[in-house]
Every structure is written in structure tokens, then in C-alpha cells.
Amino acid sequence: MRIIEPPLLHDHVRDIPGRQQSRNVDAVIRYHEETKHHFHRNARSLGYLDWANQPNPFRLYDGLTPVKLPFATKDPHAFYMDLYERTRNQFRHFSIENLSLFLELSLSISAWKSMPGSTWALRINPSSGNLHPTESYVILLQQSDTDPGVFHYSPLLHALERRTQFPQKLCEYLRGHFHTDGFLFSLTSIFWREAWKYGERAFRYCNHDVGHAIASASFAANLLGWKMTYLSDVSDEDIARILGFHRTQWVQCEEEHPEILCYVHPSEVKDIPTNLPSELVSRISQLRFQGQPNRLSDDHVDWEIISEVAKATLKPGLSSQGKPLPDRPFYDGEQSRLEAPQIIRQRRSAVALDGVTNISKSQFLTMLDKTLPRDQCAPFDFKLGPVRVHLLLFVHRVRGVDPGLYMFLRDEADFERLRAACRSEFVWKRPDEKVPLYLLWEGPLMRDAAAVSCQQEIAGDGAFSLGMIADFRRSIEDAPFLYRHLYWETGMVGQVLYLEAEAHGVRATGIGCFFDDPVHHTMGLKDDQFQSLYHFTVGGPVEDERLQTWPPYSHLKEDERARVQQMKFDEP
């Protein structure tokens, strides 16, 4: 099977007669269509790297004294499966030491890399181009270790920056609302960090990174006996008010956009409310917020289409948690001997794959099986909503599995819809009854996998690569903000695959650059009912011997805050 390029541009969204859509739906569809890569035209970007204005990858708030967090002297003893199963982990109290460990295992710096002329930080949570548009905040309600309030987390300093302090009555009100101890956790995005390099496609990549961060935080929380419950009834506007963004003076193009707010609580506690009373939001928003966000770049390019889609996908106060998750057993395959914290800390993005390394069928199916949502298992019990993403697999080097094109259904309820939408010649043969994997077409596809991933050899040099196929049109028409959720779901799946690759002795990398419609043509899709949103590849890594590696917080040994504020961080 060869890939034949479809027409260069697709205007079918606008041409369907009688289609009644809201302005927000139109804006989302327009953004998605206009930011597709094609064989002969990429999505719009600056076209070169303006190194003089490369954004600082670290947000700091000037005028605040950081609350230093203690580094872990020893990681918790946790097995591989402890990443996923909540019943395996004992609850740890909400102390400053355990909060520090949660952040250290989810969002901190994992290492420094350097080569002549460049130095850059790697993080526990991956990012497109290592640009890190995702910021995080914690809202502490306890007074035993530090005064409660809204704090920004600085990965550079591994410290909290207090933006406002909560009165005791407000803390009691919040704890009473949730009926259990815990803290609030929020993620935000700075679109400029990605747009500097990727232009208009940056909104996609920012939301990939949010998904990676959600899963990364969910895994870390689980190892401490904690669970993150998504407050799906809280609007983006209210999240911004809770974080004090309405009282913050942002540099133009560097503002932060609210993404998620969740409550972190003991795993054993069920039925956490997913809302916040409007009176409570109002009381928090009236507090005095301090600190001025540091400037990230001297100059900027304002990509208006990103602002438009961001506005169109603002989330109102609506719930989208969907049906209960199944209580399904895990695939009985090969288990990693590595401990969970080691897997988390050693995660890296492969820059090249060797084109030789293969994995076993057991490893392959074990990796895929971990992407299936399960009740009381991280990270998908975050309850983002019903499953909307499936995996189109290019299998290259898996012992016991024929090379070819496969579909892995993360919810088999979509089987008939997908089969009807795809090529009629696909066989839909199931090689193993224990997992929802279907052979579509048998034969070598290394060149095809690379071709649709922007001609990147890494997609054909691994054991397998994949495209994440989303239930697109129906989701967007249901609620435009679900456009962001689709990307979050792909990022969560990607984080699972990152850790699974490390656990099984290989390496993975996310691929944001791919030719959208050629992928759809490969499947035989004739409309936008389903769309590919993210690519991924797994295989044997080729290490760059020119690189030197340094410990993650070696830059803080002398505690020179002024020095780290002035550091120039170069992208590899």
C-alpha cells in the first residue's frame, strides 16, 4: 500500500450545505484546517529561529521571596505497577516534604545537557521542542508547614512563589467543600513559548504538553497515595480569577492561559465535588496578589489565529466527565524490573532511533494495554471525559507481530464507526483476543511512516510508530472547548508510552510534525469525522556522544538566584 497525496487544501468544512455551526465551532475548524501540514506547504510560522528573542523557559515572579522546597533524599520504594494501580500505594500526609516530592516527580528539572555553545534543561514532563509552555500552581490549605495561599511552582528553583495568602476561614471553607484534606493544583499555558518556533501550529503543541503534564502529575500523586480529581465544572474564567490573573500585569503575548484546576486528595476518598461555589471564587479573586511575571522575550510575533482559537475554546462551567471507567484487568505480559521513580526520572525523548532494535509481542501489547482507561488507575481516572482517541499503528519490528498497519481501539464502542469510515479493503483481523488490536493491512510500512511524519526517519526506524486518531467533528460540535481536551488526551497517552518505553528498555519520542491529510488518506477517511492529532514512535535510541549530562539542580549549589535569573537557556 502506497500513500497517495490528497488535494493540497480542504475546504469541505465550509462547503457542506445546510451546516449550522456556532462561531466558536467555525473558529476551531478553521484553525485546525489552516494549521495542517501538507506535502508541499507547511503551516505558517516565522520560517527561521529568531534566537535573539528565544523565550526564557522558566517563569519567575519578581518581587517575591521563594519558599524553598526540600529535595528528596530517597525516592519512595515503588514497583513498576505502582505507577498505575492506586490500591498499591499507601497514603502520605500533605506535608511540605511530600508536596515537594510530588512536584519533583512530575514537573521538575530531570537533568542538564550541554554541548559546545549550548546548555539546556530537561524536565520530568516532556515538551515539544523542549520549550515548556506549561506552568503550574498549587493552592495550599494547610498551615502546619507554610502559610496557605496561591503559589507558583518554579522548576528552576524547585521552590514555591507565594502570590497571595489565604485567611484561615477561607481555608476552612475550601476544606469543608471538599470534605477531605488536600490542595488545589492548576496548569496554565504560555502560547508564545511554542509560537516562537512553531508559529500558528503552537496552540496544538501547548495542549499536547498540558496532557503530558496531567499524566505526569497523576503518576506522581499516585505514588504518594494521592489522586487528582478534575474540577470539570469550574470555568476557565474562574480558574484565572482564582490564580489572580485578573490582577497581574502581563507582558503582551506572554500572558498565561488557564487550562485545568483539580483537587489533590487521598486516593481512597471518592465522590469529590467537581465545582467551586461562586461565592468562594469571588472571595479568592478579591485577595491581593503580588509579584510581577518576568519578561520572557524582548520582542514577539502575535499570531492572531492562536488568540482566536484560544477564545473560541474557552471552557464554561460545564461537566464533561462521561461514563464510569471499566474495571478491566491488565494484560498479562512482561513486567519491568525498574522501580517507578527511576522510570520517571530517566525518561528522555529520543532524538534518533537505530532502525534495528526490536521488541517482543508481549512488550508491545503490554505498552498498548497501559493506554486503556481503568477505574482507580492512573492516569486516565482523572476523568477528562469519555475515550475519544484511538491509535493507528505502523508496526515495523515487533517479534511475533507481522509488520503492517493496525488499529488499537481504546474504546471498542467506536469499532463500527471507525470501520465504516476507513478503507473497505482493511481486514480488521484481531491477532490477540486479549487486547483490542486489529490488523488493517499487512506489509512493510517504514517508508510510509516516515513520509507522513514530515519525512522524519525516526518514525520508520523504531519498533513501531503511531498516529493518535481522535473522534474529531462530533466532539467539536458537542463543545468547542473539547478541541483542547482531545489534545490533552493525546498527551496523556503519550506520557504513558514514554514511561512504558523506558520501563521496557527502549525509548520514545512525540512527533508533532506530520502531514495531517496524508495520514487520513492512508486510513481512507473522506471527511473530518476522525482526525490525527499527534504522532509517536518507540524504538532503540541512538545516543549523541557529544552531549554532557549534569545533575538536575547543580546550578543551585551556591544558591545564586540572581545568576539563574540571568542564565541564557539555549535549545539543542
VOGU-3710 file (C-alpha; in Angstrom, 3 decimals, decimal comma):
1> mriieppllh> 0,000/0,000/0,000  1,404/3,387/-1,012  0,308/6,753/0,215  -1,182/8,977/-2,488  -1,364/12,624/-1,590  -4,871/14,045/-1,343  -5,738/17,550/-2,592  -3,492/20,232/-1,132  -6,172/22,185/0,709  -9,506/21,056/2,091
11> dhvrdipgrq> -12,462/23,399/2,171  -15,112/20,712/2,679  -15,879/22,060/6,145  -17,244/25,284/4,674  -18,925/23,708/1,661  -21,341/21,258/3,277  -24,786/22,771/2,560  -27,093/23,448/5,443  -24,419/23,167/8,122  -25,377/25,246/11,096
21> qsrnvdavir> -22,497/25,890/13,410  -21,715/28,396/16,082  -18,959/30,920/15,598  -16,770/29,033/18,029  -17,145/25,763/16,148  -16,316/27,580/12,903  -13,226/29,141/14,503  -11,972/25,791/15,782  -12,470/24,030/12,443  -10,854/26,937/10,593
31> yheetkhhfh> -7,843/26,881/12,911  -7,432/23,137/12,578  -7,646/23,199/8,785  -5,346/26,197/8,344  -2,657/24,761/10,638  -2,343/21,442/8,850  0,986/20,479/7,310  0,878/19,323/3,677  3,498/17,694/1,473  4,050/20,972/-0,391
41> rnarslgyld> 3,096/23,526/2,267  3,631/23,616/5,989  1,519/25,512/8,491  2,556/29,146/8,826  5,483/30,021/11,070  8,216/32,642/11,121  10,331/30,435/8,861  13,511/30,831/10,901  14,591/30,791/14,544  14,890/34,292/15,989
51> wanqpnpfrl> 17,498/33,356/18,577  17,665/36,893/19,997  14,062/36,547/21,155  14,051/32,903/22,239  11,691/32,784/25,246  13,068/32,071/28,689  11,730/28,570/29,522  11,373/29,491/33,203  8,696/31,754/34,643  9,723/33,651/37,779
61> ydgltpvklp> 7,744/36,275/39,691  9,840/39,318/40,514  9,376/40,800/43,972  8,621/37,501/45,722  10,791/35,515/48,112  10,759/31,868/47,041  9,771/29,205/49,558  12,468/26,590/49,009  11,279/23,008/48,771  13,358/20,203/50,278
71> fatkdphafy> 14,793/17,758/47,765  14,049/14,091/48,274  16,909/12,296/49,998  15,437/8,982/48,907  12,708/8,078/46,450  9,750/6,024/47,669  10,143/2,283/47,159  7,596/1,687/44,415  7,348/-1,024/41,802  6,544/-0,547/38,115
81> mdlyertrnq> 2,836/-1,331/38,519  2,618/1,152/41,395  2,570/3,826/38,704  -0,888/2,691/37,659  -2,762/0,858/40,421  -3,932/3,105/43,242  -4,573/0,319/45,728  -0,834/-0,488/45,805  0,252/2,864/47,312  -0,093/3,985/50,919
91> frhfsienls> -1,303/7,493/51,706  1,330/10,033/52,725  0,341/13,145/54,650  0,119/16,510/52,914  3,399/17,816/54,317  5,768/20,212/52,591  8,209/17,309/52,118  5,624/15,212/50,294  4,371/18,177/48,265  7,979/18,742/47,221
101> lflelslsis> 8,300/15,088/46,186  5,066/15,330/44,183  6,431/18,307/42,233  9,902/16,790/41,932  8,464/13,611/40,344  6,110/15,458/37,999  7,348/18,856/36,811  10,910/19,454/37,992  14,213/19,501/36,126  15,495/15,973/35,499
111> awksmpgstw> 18,971/16,826/34,128  21,063/19,457/32,367  22,515/18,761/28,945  25,304/20,655/27,275  27,421/20,710/24,166  29,817/23,402/22,951  27,852/26,644/22,777  24,585/25,376/24,282  23,159/24,392/27,662  19,590/23,341/28,325
121> alrinpssgn> 17,469/21,711/30,988  15,441/18,532/30,616  12,316/18,081/32,684  10,301/15,236/34,112  7,365/16,323/31,907  8,217/16,430/28,175  7,607/19,364/25,881  7,543/19,987/22,137  10,969/21,345/21,212  11,853/21,469/24,929
131> lhptesyvil> 10,144/24,880/25,033  7,888/24,176/28,045  4,805/26,392/27,682  3,149/24,748/30,728  3,227/26,463/34,137  1,854/25,083/37,389  0,313/26,426/40,587  -0,645/24,931/43,934  -3,218/26,339/46,336  -2,345/25,166/49,824
141> lqqsdtdpgv> -4,967/24,971/52,568  -2,827/23,727/55,465  -0,908/25,868/57,964  1,430/23,289/59,515  4,406/23,822/57,174  3,795/27,139/55,424  1,094/29,762/55,342  -1,720/28,779/52,949  -2,377/30,577/49,694  -1,804/30,556/45,929
151> fhyspllhal> 1,731/29,584/44,894  3,501/29,404/41,554  5,878/26,451/41,230  9,313/27,292/39,848  11,044/24,212/38,383  14,255/26,226/38,010  14,495/26,908/41,753  12,376/23,953/42,928  10,552/26,485/45,038  7,118/27,993/45,568
161> errtqfpqkl> 6,429/31,656/44,907  3,516/32,879/47,043  1,234/35,181/45,084  -1,387/35,592/47,800  -2,107/34,349/51,324  -5,405/32,805/52,406  -7,183/33,706/55,656  -7,946/30,727/57,863  -11,712/30,967/57,340  -11,238/30,676/53,586
171> ceylrghfht> -9,150/27,519/54,069  -11,821/26,027/56,293  -14,470/26,881/53,691  -12,494/25,099/50,956  -11,741/22,010/53,034  -15,381/21,861/54,074  -16,482/21,991/50,456  -14,312/19,005/49,516  -14,977/17,086/52,771  -11,328/15,996/52,982
181> dgflfsltsi> -7,839/17,421/53,307  -5,831/18,139/50,176  -4,773/21,006/47,931  -5,699/22,558/44,608  -3,418/22,115/41,597  -3,583/24,076/38,347  -1,855/24,125/34,955  -1,616/27,075/32,569  -0,094/27,688/29,125  2,088/30,420/27,638
191> fwreawkyge> 1,397/30,174/23,911  4,301/32,445/22,956  6,877/29,902/24,125  5,766/27,487/21,399  4,764/30,073/18,793  8,311/31,477/18,794  9,414/28,330/16,962  6,271/26,711/15,567  4,088/29,674/14,624  0,370/29,022/14,207
201> rafrycnhdv> 0,571/25,309/14,996  1,760/26,179/18,519  -1,719/26,006/20,067  -1,794/22,292/19,228  1,575/21,667/20,862  0,741/23,637/24,004  -2,243/21,389/24,564  -0,178/18,256/23,922  2,089/19,455/26,715  -0,845/20,029/29,074
211> ghaiasasfa> -1,826/16,391/28,567  1,710/15,211/29,284  1,752/17,313/32,461  -1,634/15,991/33,621  -0,442/12,404/33,295  2,943/13,192/34,818  1,297/14,767/37,867  -1,234/11,932/38,126  1,544/9,319/38,263  3,485/11,281/40,889
221> anllgwkmty> 0,386/11,793/43,019  -0,430/8,095/42,842  2,957/7,099/44,267  2,100/9,198/47,336  -1,350/7,659/47,762  -2,980/10,773/46,291  -5,440/11,262/43,439  -6,162/14,269/41,238  -9,857/14,959/40,636  -10,557/17,272/37,696
231> lsdvsdedia> -12,845/20,138/38,717  -14,679/19,955/35,424  -17,466/22,314/36,466  -15,102/25,259/37,001  -14,838/27,633/34,051  -11,559/28,891/32,602  -12,568/32,407/33,638  -12,942/31,309/37,257  -9,585/29,499/37,180  -7,966/32,736/36,006
241> rilgfhrtqw> -9,613/34,661/38,844  -8,553/32,074/41,434  -4,943/32,345/40,218  -5,061/36,147/40,315  -4,526/36,615/36,599  -7,056/39,476/36,564  -4,694/41,329/38,924  -1,496/40,518/37,030  0,285/42,834/34,609  1,361/40,603/31,736
251> vqceeehpei> 3,872/41,431/29,062  1,946/41,450/25,790  1,963/37,971/24,150  3,374/36,404/27,353  0,163/36,049/29,344  -0,761/32,688/30,840  -3,959/30,940/29,815  -5,800/28,752/32,374  -6,059/25,064/31,477  -7,065/22,823/34,380
261> lcyvhpsevk> -7,896/23,051/38,049  -8,093/19,901/40,145  -8,222/18,845/43,790  -5,497/16,530/45,067  -6,786/14,305/47,857  -6,279/10,845/49,396  -6,866/8,150/46,766  -9,308/6,308/48,992  -11,692/9,298/49,101  -14,426/9,102/46,458
271> diptnlpsel> -17,116/11,475/45,177  -15,107/14,690/45,310  -17,201/17,702/44,170  -16,156/18,926/40,727  -17,302/22,511/41,249  -16,425/25,551/43,342  -19,141/27,804/44,796  -19,253/31,182/43,068  -19,020/32,934/46,450  -15,743/31,134/47,131
281> vsrisqlrfq> -14,316/32,112/43,738  -15,346/35,705/44,361  -13,669/35,785/47,783  -10,396/34,440/46,381  -10,437/36,868/43,443  -10,722/39,832/45,840  -7,459/38,962/47,604  -4,286/40,955/46,956  -1,970/39,163/44,525  1,710/40,030/44,462
291> gqpnrlsddh> 4,654/39,530/42,127  5,425/40,631/38,600  5,967/37,894/35,975  9,422/38,072/34,414  9,757/39,103/30,794  10,429/36,089/28,571  11,430/37,783/25,281  12,361/41,297/24,159  10,126/41,102/21,102  7,239/38,947/19,889
301> vdweiiseva> 5,197/37,899/16,878  1,450/37,987/17,541  -0,238/35,044/15,800  -3,847/36,244/15,730  -5,283/32,860/14,765  -3,971/31,424/18,061  -5,752/34,155/20,012  -8,920/33,417/18,049  -8,914/29,676/18,705  -7,979/30,223/22,352
311> katlkpglss> -11,022/32,454/22,746  -13,233/30,005/20,844  -12,198/27,107/23,098  -12,649/28,795/26,458  -14,376/26,354/28,757  -17,595/27,371/30,512  -18,663/25,846/33,805  -19,768/22,534/32,343  -19,029/18,942/33,329  -17,541/16,505/30,791
321> qgkplpdrpf> -16,585/13,528/32,932  -18,570/10,946/30,980  -19,447/7,403/31,961  -17,709/5,368/34,710  -14,446/3,691/33,706  -14,305/-0,106/33,342  -12,669/-2,302/35,950  -10,632/-4,324/33,425  -7,577/-6,495/34,228  -4,163/-5,564/32,893
331> ydgeqsrlea> -2,644/-7,568/30,065  -0,573/-10,402/31,494  2,664/-9,521/29,721  6,254/-8,667/30,565  6,692/-6,512/33,663  9,563/-4,102/34,159  12,100/-4,703/36,913  12,750/-0,970/37,261  11,212/0,919/40,142  8,618/3,569/39,365
341> pqiirqrrsa> 10,629/6,671/40,416  13,591/5,535/38,321  11,352/5,156/35,268  10,002/8,661/35,847  13,385/10,294/36,360  15,197/8,643/33,443  12,527/9,460/30,833  14,084/11,126/27,803  12,906/11,958/24,289  14,836/10,030/21,669
351> valdgvtnis> 16,420/12,251/19,014  17,134/9,299/16,690  16,383/5,567/16,577  18,743/2,869/15,343  16,453/1,115/12,832  17,498/-2,263/14,272  16,145/-2,744/17,792  13,028/-4,874/18,074  10,705/-5,646/20,949  8,643/-8,722/21,775
361> ksqfltmldk> 4,936/-9,128/21,193  4,470/-9,277/24,961  6,240/-5,936/25,447  4,303/-4,359/22,585  0,895/-5,433/23,875  1,819/-4,524/27,446  2,682/-0,986/26,328  -0,550/-0,568/24,387  -2,643/-2,062/27,162  -1,448/0,624/29,583
371> tlprdqcapf> -3,140/3,275/27,432  -6,582/1,809/28,203  -8,582/3,707/30,851  -9,335/1,783/34,029  -11,179/2,630/37,205  -8,855/3,535/40,088  -5,791/3,507/37,835  -3,597/6,443/36,878  -3,601/8,494/34,779  -6,949/8,108/32,995
381> dfklgpvrvh> -9,138/8,059/36,102  -8,521/11,818/36,014  -11,906/11,640/34,229  -11,235/14,035/31,411  -14,259/12,550/29,646  -15,150/9,547/27,504  -12,449/7,985/25,333  -12,099/9,995/22,141  -8,648/8,914/20,905  -7,536/5,648/19,239
391> lllfvhrvrg> -4,144/4,543/17,910  -3,244/3,939/14,255  -0,082/1,809/14,435  2,721/1,328/11,921  4,335/-1,901/13,198  7,913/-2,369/11,989  9,999/-4,554/14,337  7,865/-6,464/16,829  8,748/-10,123/17,239  5,628/-12,239/16,792
401> vdpglymflr> 3,581/-9,461/15,173  3,519/-9,146/11,386  4,656/-5,750/10,016  1,723/-3,692/8,856  -0,934/-1,163/9,680  -3,010/-1,760/12,820  -5,715/-0,035/14,810  -5,783/-0,135/18,610  -9,229/0,776/19,915  -9,150/2,406/23,337
411> deadferlra> -12,949/2,073/23,396  -14,393/-0,751/21,293  -17,740/1,028/21,133  -16,206/3,003/18,238  -15,421/-0,137/16,199  -18,281/0,111/13,708  -17,907/3,865/13,188  -14,190/3,566/12,522  -14,517/0,554/10,250  -17,204/2,317/8,218
421> acrsefvwkr> -15,021/5,433/7,886  -11,845/3,579/6,811  -10,811/1,805/3,617  -13,077/-1,053/2,633  -10,087/-3,301/1,896  -8,874/-3,244/5,520  -9,212/-6,734/7,040  -9,814/-5,838/10,720  -8,233/-9,083/11,896  -7,595/-9,480/15,623
431> pdekvplyll> -4,185/-11,093/16,343  -4,782/-11,441/20,110  -8,212/-11,716/21,706  -6,967/-10,243/24,993  -6,372/-6,753/23,581  -8,430/-4,578/21,160  -5,745/-4,587/18,436  -6,807/-5,042/14,799  -4,654/-5,725/11,743  -5,780/-3,480/8,897
441> wegplmrdaa> -3,177/-4,147/6,208  -0,127/-6,417/6,244  3,237/-5,380/4,793  6,289/-3,181/5,441  5,465/0,490/6,040  8,713/2,038/7,300  8,931/4,486/4,405  5,242/5,368/4,692  5,503/6,009/8,437  8,428/8,370/7,863
451> avscqqeiag> 6,715/10,051/4,908  3,578/11,057/6,816  5,668/12,235/9,805  7,221/15,125/7,867  9,748/12,771/6,227  11,369/12,104/9,624  13,289/8,828/9,571  12,711/8,337/13,290  9,100/7,296/12,557  10,289/4,361/10,434
461> dgafslgmia> 13,397/3,441/12,429  11,621/2,288/15,568  9,875/-0,896/16,615  6,607/0,886/15,892  5,167/4,340/15,375  1,623/5,588/15,556  -0,846/8,365/14,903  -3,438/9,262/17,523  -6,831/9,336/15,814  -9,447/11,496/17,530
471> dfrrsiedap> -13,231/11,471/17,313  -12,983/14,997/15,974  -16,059/16,510/14,338  -18,584/15,108/16,813  -16,515/16,321/19,774  -16,072/19,858/18,429  -19,739/20,215/17,573  -20,658/18,938/21,029  -18,481/21,577/22,720  -15,702/23,649/21,107
481> flyrhlywet> -13,535/23,507/24,250  -13,236/19,759/23,701  -10,715/20,618/20,974  -8,252/21,241/23,810  -9,368/18,092/25,618  -8,633/15,980/22,542  -5,038/17,156/22,601  -4,841/16,659/26,363  -5,948/13,061/25,884  -3,259/12,504/23,241
491> gmvgqvlyle> -0,651/13,987/25,576  -1,753/11,675/28,394  -1,481/8,665/26,075  1,937/9,910/25,009  3,153/10,167/28,601  2,116/6,566/29,219  4,063/5,474/26,140  7,101/7,474/27,244  7,202/5,675/30,597  6,361/2,295/29,072
501> aeahgvratg> 9,258/2,637/26,627  11,675/3,396/29,471  10,260/0,542/31,527  10,929/-1,939/28,693  14,449/-0,799/27,860  13,763/1,316/24,777  12,933/4,979/24,225  10,126/7,056/22,742  9,514/10,482/21,324  6,457/12,518/20,440
511> igcffddpvh> 6,152/13,815/16,881  4,101/16,964/16,443  5,172/17,488/12,835  3,186/15,273/10,478  1,240/15,682/7,258  -2,323/15,634/8,518  -4,385/14,733/5,468  -1,958/12,151/4,018  -2,442/10,270/7,302  -6,192/10,470/6,824
521> htmglkddqf> -5,810/9,346/3,212  -3,803/6,334/4,403  -6,828/5,358/6,503  -9,269/6,125/3,707  -11,028/8,909/5,643  -13,132/11,129/3,417  -14,155/13,821/5,911  -13,177/15,204/9,308  -15,204/12,770/11,374  -11,850/11,482/12,649
531> qslyhftvgg> -8,544/13,386/12,633  -4,947/12,562/13,540  -3,685/14,885/16,282  -0,323/13,520/17,475  2,319/11,042/16,322  4,644/8,910/18,408  7,487/6,467/17,854  9,184/3,842/20,039  12,492/2,039/19,473  16,188/1,685/20,248
541> pvederlqtw> 17,773/5,117/20,800  20,935/6,450/19,189  22,820/8,415/21,823  24,621/11,646/20,901  28,129/11,197/22,312  28,823/14,920/22,029  26,433/15,667/24,902  27,450/16,059/28,520  24,960/15,436/31,320  24,816/17,317/34,613
551> ppyshlkede> 22,722/16,736/37,760  19,333/18,489/37,739  19,945/21,082/40,449  23,683/21,569/40,287  23,007/25,222/39,372  21,596/25,856/42,870  24,562/24,659/44,867  25,636/28,210/45,584  22,060/29,474/45,856  22,622/32,314/43,385
561> rarvqqmkfd> 19,099/33,373/42,426  20,378/36,451/40,598  22,648/34,283/38,478  19,970/31,800/37,437  17,617/34,647/36,552  20,179/35,870/34,021  21,090/32,468/32,558  20,574/32,030/28,838  18,964/28,738/28,003  19,662/27,510/24,507
571> ep> 17,607/24,903/22,719  19,516/21,840/21,475
//
